[in-house]
Amino acid sequence: MAKDKEKNEAPASQEPKKEEPAFLEQYRKCYPTNKKFYVTSDNLVFLESEFKKAAAHQATLGSGELITY
């Protein structure tokens, strides 16, 4: 069971969430060709090509999750 729990607590997800935070609107305007944005638990935003950087940053935070929009 512990292994199943670890899978559910993955540090990053590449599947988009439905509801976006309001601050992402400005990123979508500035980066119209970018389809995914990764948002860390401290609300730092990474572009779709920066997944590894986003996951690494989220890992340093110690809690929360990386969310894809």
Secondary structure, DSSP 8 states (H G I E B T S, - for coil): -HHHHHHHT-SEEEEE-SS--TTHHHHHHH-TT---EEE-TT--EEEGGGHHHHHHHHHHH-SS-EEE-
